[in-house]
């Protein structure tokens, strides 16, 4: 019996699926990634982590018109699976087959070839400015950037420009606390601080409940809440780094909750100006061994045997000669 993945010829086909079916589709997409890695080495753990984010993006936006840039580009495998390339996916990283990165020659849904350059924010911003100047300002422009690519200098040049231009731009920070290896540096510490911002979100709710009981004029209470909220955001979330550069910061949110992602993305479609949505994902999500050891499973050897619940029983060397051992 055909699975759901085989019925997805374009992102439009996703919209007929129920929430339960979308969850099942996510499982099938991870199974397909494993199937291909039983043939040859390929990028693995990072792609496992963006399945739900990919589905939520294609359910919320229309990328036959809207703009989507993936950075780094090797996390694009789920995107390829739902944009008409499922039937040829097993050719990925082979001569004459699909590229392991975005490739405009393959699909109109791949706008640029992107690797590890950190160029997504500036590219998406440039596309948005061009659309606005050419009378297509209704198009949404989105950059999905990993926390490993975020420290690139070109990213902060783009943030600086985005804050000044004030164009409608959505930057999605895919934060899995990793690049190829665990992240390092001061920006990594800032993001680690942001990962505990449930304290901020929870406290904000309690503050609202408290202020509702205080007999103040509504406007005064609202102003007070905003002042407290901004102060707590600075203390707890780490998001003020982005706010000070002119981007409105939202999050962090669960990157593996399709319904929650769709709600947030739908809301942010209406927000004016540059926005950063902080999404927390797990590199290797859905495969226990990849989740436990995302460094090895970033681009692992060929998967030799698979057990229940997608457990990887063994790996073996294979494919082209490697120069990084």
C-alpha positions as CSV (number, residue, x, y, z in Angstrom):
1,X,0.0,0.0,0.0
2,X,1.5,3.4,-1.0
3,X,2.5,5.7,1.8
4,X,1.6,9.3,2.2
5,X,5.0,10.5,0.9
6,X,4.4,8.9,-2.5
7,X,1.2,11.0,-2.9
8,X,3.0,14.4,-2.4
9,X,3.8,15.8,-5.8
10,X,4.0,19.4,-4.7
11,X,3.5,21.4,-1.5
12,X,-0.1,22.0,-2.4
13,X,-0.8,18.3,-1.6
14,X,0.2,18.9,2.0
15,X,-2.9,21.0,2.6
16,X,-5.3,18.1,2.3
17,X,-3.6,16.2,5.1
18,X,-5.0,16.1,8.7
19,X,-2.8,16.7,11.7
20,X,-2.4,13.0,12.3
21,X,-1.5,12.4,8.7
22,X,1.1,15.2,8.8
23,X,2.7,13.4,11.8
24,X,2.7,10.2,9.8
25,X,4.3,12.0,6.8
26,X,7.1,13.2,9.0
27,X,7.8,9.6,10.0
28,X,7.8,8.5,6.4
29,X,10.2,11.3,5.5
30,X,12.7,10.2,8.1
31,X,12.3,6.6,6.9
32,X,13.2,7.8,3.4
33,X,16.3,9.5,4.7
34,X,17.4,6.3,6.3
35,X,16.6,4.3,3.1
36,X,18.9,6.6,1.1
37,X,21.7,6.4,3.7
38,X,21.6,2.6,3.3
39,X,22.9,3.3,-0.2
40,X,25.5,6.0,0.3
41,X,26.8,8.6,2.8
42,X,24.8,11.9,2.9
43,X,23.9,14.6,5.3
44,X,21.7,13.1,7.9
45,X,21.3,14.5,11.4
46,X,20.6,18.1,10.4
47,X,17.9,17.0,8.0
48,X,16.2,14.8,10.6
49,X,15.9,18.0,12.7
50,X,14.0,20.2,10.2
51,X,11.2,17.8,9.0
52,X,8.4,19.5,11.0
53,X,9.7,23.0,10.3
54,X,9.8,22.2,6.6
55,X,6.2,21.0,6.6
56,X,5.0,23.9,8.6
57,X,6.6,26.4,6.3
58,X,5.1,24.8,3.2
59,X,1.7,24.6,4.8
60,X,1.8,28.3,5.8
61,X,3.3,30.0,2.8
62,X,3.1,29.5,-1.0
63,X,6.7,29.2,-2.2
64,X,5.7,29.3,-5.8
65,X,5.5,33.0,-5.1
66,X,7.0,33.6,-1.7
67,X,10.8,33.4,-1.1
68,X,12.6,30.7,0.9
69,X,16.3,30.4,1.5
70,X,17.9,27.5,3.5
71,X,21.2,28.1,5.2
72,X,23.1,25.9,5.5
73,X,21.9,24.3,2.3
74,X,22.5,20.7,3.3
75,X,19.4,20.8,5.5
76,X,17.2,20.9,2.4
77,X,16.5,17.2,2.0
78,X,12.9,17.3,3.5
79,X,12.2,20.4,1.3
80,X,13.3,18.3,-1.7
81,X,11.0,15.5,-0.7
82,X,7.8,17.7,-0.7
83,X,8.7,19.8,-3.8
84,X,8.3,17.2,-6.5
85,X,11.5,15.3,-6.1
86,X,10.4,12.3,-4.0
87,X,10.5,9.9,-6.9
88,X,14.1,10.7,-7.7
89,X,15.3,11.3,-4.2
90,X,17.4,8.1,-4.1
91,X,19.7,9.7,-6.7
92,X,20.8,12.4,-4.3
93,X,24.6,12.9,-4.3
94,X,25.2,10.8,-7.4
95,X,26.5,11.8,-10.8
96,X,23.5,13.1,-12.8
97,X,21.3,12.9,-9.7
98,X,19.9,15.3,-7.2
99,X,22.3,17.7,-5.6
100,X,22.8,17.6,-1.8
101,X,22.2,21.3,-1.7
102,X,19.6,23.7,-3.2
103,X,19.8,23.7,-7.0
104,X,17.6,26.0,-9.1
105,X,18.1,23.7,-12.1
106,X,16.2,21.0,-10.2
107,X,13.2,23.0,-9.0
108,X,11.7,26.5,-9.0
109,X,11.4,26.0,-5.2
110,X,15.3,26.2,-5.0
111,X,16.1,29.9,-5.5
112,X,19.9,29.8,-5.0
113,X,22.7,27.3,-4.3
114,X,23.5,27.8,-0.7
115,X,26.3,26.1,1.2
116,X,28.0,27.2,4.4
117,X,28.3,30.9,3.6
118,X,25.7,32.4,6.0
119,X,24.3,34.3,3.1
120,X,20.6,33.6,3.6
121,X,19.6,36.7,5.5
122,X,21.2,39.1,3.0
123,X,19.8,37.1,0.1
124,X,16.2,37.0,1.5
125,X,16.4,40.7,2.3
126,X,17.6,41.6,-1.2
127,X,14.8,39.5,-2.7
128,X,12.3,41.3,-0.5
129,X,13.6,44.8,-1.5
130,X,13.5,43.8,-5.1
131,X,9.9,42.5,-4.8
132,X,8.8,45.7,-3.1
133,X,10.4,47.9,-5.8
134,X,8.8,45.8,-8.6
135,X,5.3,45.9,-7.2
136,X,5.3,42.5,-5.6
137,X,5.5,43.6,-2.0
138,X,2.9,41.0,-0.9
139,X,5.4,38.2,-1.3
140,X,6.9,36.9,1.9
141,X,10.6,36.5,2.2
142,X,12.0,33.9,4.6
143,X,15.5,32.9,5.6
144,X,16.0,29.7,7.6
145,X,19.4,29.9,9.2
146,X,21.1,27.4,11.6
147,X,22.8,28.5,14.7
148,X,26.1,27.2,13.2
149,X,25.8,29.7,10.3
150,X,24.5,32.5,12.5
151,X,27.9,33.8,13.7
152,X,29.0,34.7,10.1
153,X,29.9,38.3,9.7
154,X,27.7,38.7,6.7
155,X,24.7,37.7,8.8
156,X,25.2,40.6,11.1
157,X,25.7,43.0,8.2
158,X,22.4,41.8,6.9
159,X,20.7,42.3,10.3
160,X,22.1,45.8,10.4
161,X,20.7,46.5,7.0
162,X,17.4,44.8,7.7
163,X,16.8,47.0,10.8
164,X,17.5,50.1,8.8
165,X,15.3,49.2,5.8
166,X,12.4,47.9,7.9
167,X,11.2,45.6,5.2
168,X,9.0,42.7,6.0
169,X,11.5,39.9,6.5
170,X,11.2,36.7,8.5
171,X,14.4,35.1,9.8
172,X,13.9,31.7,11.3
173,X,16.8,30.7,13.6
174,X,16.9,26.9,13.5
175,X,18.7,26.4,16.9
176,X,19.8,22.8,17.5
177,X,22.8,23.8,19.6
178,X,25.2,22.4,17.0
179,X,27.0,23.2,13.8
180,X,28.8,20.1,12.6
181,X,30.2,19.9,16.1
182,X,28.9,21.6,19.3
183,X,28.8,25.4,18.9
184,X,31.3,27.7,20.7
185,X,31.8,31.4,21.3
186,X,29.9,34.3,22.9
187,X,27.0,34.1,20.5
188,X,26.6,30.4,21.5
189,X,26.3,31.5,25.1
190,X,23.7,34.0,24.2
191,X,21.6,31.4,22.4
192,X,22.1,29.0,25.3
193,X,20.6,31.7,27.5
194,X,17.6,32.0,25.2
195,X,16.9,28.3,25.3
196,X,15.8,28.6,28.9
197,X,13.3,31.4,28.1
198,X,10.4,29.3,29.2
199,X,11.0,31.2,32.4
200,X,10.3,34.4,30.5
201,X,7.2,33.0,28.8
202,X,5.8,31.5,31.9
203,X,6.5,34.6,34.0
204,X,4.8,36.8,31.4
205,X,1.6,34.8,31.8
206,X,1.7,35.1,35.6
207,X,2.4,38.8,35.3
208,X,-0.7,39.2,33.1
209,X,-2.8,37.4,35.7
210,X,-1.4,39.6,38.4
211,X,-1.9,42.9,36.6
212,X,-5.5,42.0,35.7
213,X,-6.2,42.1,39.5
214,X,-4.7,45.5,40.0
215,X,-7.2,48.4,39.7
216,X,-5.2,50.5,37.2
217,X,-6.3,52.2,34.1
218,X,-6.0,49.7,31.2
219,X,-3.5,51.7,29.3
220,X,-1.2,52.2,32.3
221,X,-1.4,48.5,33.1
222,X,-0.6,47.6,29.6
223,X,2.4,50.0,29.5
224,X,3.7,48.6,32.8
225,X,3.4,45.0,31.5
226,X,5.4,45.9,28.4
227,X,8.1,47.5,30.5
228,X,8.3,44.4,32.7
229,X,8.2,42.1,29.7
230,X,11.0,44.0,28.0
231,X,13.1,43.8,31.1
232,X,12.5,40.1,31.5
233,X,13.3,39.5,27.9
234,X,16.7,41.2,28.4
235,X,17.4,39.1,31.5
236,X,16.1,35.7,30.4
237,X,15.7,35.2,26.7
238,X,18.9,36.6,25.1
239,X,16.6,37.9,22.4
240,X,17.5,41.6,23.1
241,X,20.6,41.1,20.9
242,X,18.3,40.9,17.9
243,X,15.8,43.5,19.1
244,X,18.6,46.0,19.5
245,X,19.5,45.5,15.9
246,X,15.9,46.3,14.8
247,X,14.5,42.8,14.5
248,X,11.4,41.8,16.5
249,X,12.2,38.7,18.5
250,X,9.7,35.8,19.0
251,X,10.4,32.6,20.8
252,X,11.9,30.2,21.4
253,X,9.3,27.7,20.3
254,X,9.3,23.9,19.8
255,X,10.6,23.1,16.3
256,X,9.0,19.6,16.3
257,X,5.4,20.7,17.0
258,X,3.8,21.2,13.5
259,X,0.6,22.7,14.8
260,X,2.5,25.1,17.1
261,X,4.9,26.1,14.3
262,X,1.9,26.8,12.0
263,X,0.2,29.0,14.5
264,X,3.4,31.0,15.1
265,X,4.1,31.4,11.4
266,X,0.6,32.4,10.6
267,X,0.7,35.1,13.2
268,X,4.1,36.4,12.0
269,X,2.8,36.7,8.5
270,X,0.9,39.8,9.7
271,X,3.8,41.4,11.6
272,X,5.4,44.3,9.9
273,X,9.1,44.8,9.7
274,X,12.0,42.4,10.2
275,X,11.2,39.5,12.5
276,X,13.4,36.7,14.0
277,X,11.6,33.5,15.1
278,X,13.7,31.4,17.4
279,X,12.9,27.7,16.8
280,X,14.4,25.0,19.0
281,X,15.1,21.7,17.2
282,X,17.1,18.5,18.0
283,X,19.7,17.5,15.5
284,X,19.0,13.8,14.8
285,X,15.4,14.0,15.9
286,X,13.5,10.7,15.4
287,X,16.6,8.5,15.3
288,X,17.9,7.7,18.8
289,X,21.6,7.2,17.8
290,X,21.7,10.3,15.7
291,X,20.1,12.3,18.5
292,X,22.7,10.9,21.0
293,X,25.7,11.4,18.7
294,X,24.9,14.2,16.2
295,X,28.6,14.7,15.3
296,X,29.0,11.1,14.0
297,X,25.6,11.2,12.3
298,X,26.1,14.6,10.7
299,X,27.4,12.7,7.6
300,X,27.7,9.1,8.8
301,X,29.0,6.1,7.0
302,X,26.5,3.9,5.2
303,X,23.7,2.6,7.5
304,X,24.1,-1.2,7.5
305,X,21.2,-2.3,9.7
306,X,18.2,-0.7,11.2
307,X,16.2,-1.9,14.1
308,X,12.8,-1.0,15.7
309,X,12.0,2.7,16.2
310,X,14.6,3.6,13.6
311,X,17.4,2.5,15.8
312,X,20.7,2.3,13.9
313,X,22.2,-1.2,14.6
314,X,25.4,-0.8,12.6
315,X,27.3,1.3,10.2
316,X,29.8,0.4,7.5
317,X,32.3,2.3,5.4
318,X,31.4,2.7,1.8
319,X,30.9,5.0,-1.2
320,X,33.6,7.4,-2.5
321,X,36.9,7.8,-0.8
322,X,36.9,10.2,2.2
323,X,39.6,12.7,2.9
324,X,38.5,13.7,6.4
325,X,39.2,10.4,8.3
